Amino acid sequence: MAPTDAPCASVAKAARIGAFALWKWLARTGAPIAAILIPAAFFLSVSSPLATQPNGLMNLAYIGTLFLAAAVLSLGVGLIRAAWRMER
């Protein structure tokens, strides 16, 4: 399996996503980026043994959530557009 044939990338190929490169990029890489950022936030926010509460790196979880939401939204809209286009 080639790197471009990852599950998100193959579904993104089937989706009809507009000409904007940002939406295509988000549909392909948003979920893997979120899968890295969200756990990293939890591990890195309490990296000090003396930590009693999370530090500022906890904001990585919010950034990861935004990446995941944008990826799902752009991929969902693209797939709906592709299905609608096939019906016509």
C-alpha positions in Angstrom: 0.0 0.0 0.0 1.5 3.3 -1.1 1.5 6.2 1.4 -1.1 8.0 -0.7 -3.4 5.0 -0.5 -4.0 5.4 3.2 -7.7 5.0 4.2 -8.3 8.8 4.5 -6.5 9.5 1.3 -8.4 6.9 -0.7 -11.8 8.2 0.6 -10.7 11.7 -0.1 -9.9 10.7 -3.7 -13.5 9.4 -4.1 -15.0 12.6 -2.6 -15.7 15.5 -4.8 -13.8 18.2 -3.0 -13.6 21.7 -4.6 -10.6 23.2 -6.2 -9.2 24.6 -3.0 -6.1 22.8 -2.0 -6.6 23.5 1.7 -9.9 21.4 1.8 -8.2 18.5 0.0 -5.3 18.6 2.3 -7.6 18.7 5.4 -9.6 15.8 4.1 -6.5 13.7 3.6 -4.4 14.6 6.6 -6.7 16.1 9.2 -7.6 12.9 11.0 -4.0 11.6 11.2 -2.9 15.0 12.5 -5.6 14.9 15.1 -4.6 11.4 16.1 -1.1 12.7 16.9 -2.0 16.0 18.5 -4.8 14.9 20.9 -2.8 12.1 22.7 0.3 14.3 22.6 -1.6 17.0 24.5 -2.4 14.6 27.3 1.1 13.2 27.6 3.0 16.4 27.3 0.8 18.5 29.5 1.8 16.6 32.6 5.4 15.7 31.6 6.8 17.1 34.9 6.7 14.5 37.7 5.6 17.3 40.1 2.7 18.5 37.9 -0.6 18.7 39.7 -2.5 20.2 36.8 -2.0 20.3 33.0 0.2 23.1 31.5 -0.3 25.1 28.4 0.4 22.2 26.1 -3.1 20.9 26.8 -4.2 23.4 24.1 -2.9 20.9 21.6 -6.0 18.8 22.3 -8.2 21.7 21.2 -6.1 22.2 18.0 -6.4 18.5 17.3 -10.1 18.6 17.8 -10.3 21.5 15.3 -8.3 19.5 12.8 -10.6 16.5 13.2 -13.7 18.5 12.9 -12.5 20.2 9.7 -11.4 16.9 8.2 -14.7 15.2 8.9 -16.6 18.2 7.7 -14.7 18.6 4.4 -14.7 14.9 3.7 -18.4 14.6 4.5 -19.3 17.5 2.2 -17.1 16.1 -0.5 -18.7 12.6 -0.3 -22.2 14.0 -0.3 -21.4 16.1 -3.4 -19.9 13.0 -5.1 -23.0 11.0 -4.3 -25.3 13.8 -5.5 -23.3 14.1 -8.7 -23.5 10.4 -9.4 -27.3 10.5 -9.1 -27.5 13.1 -11.8 
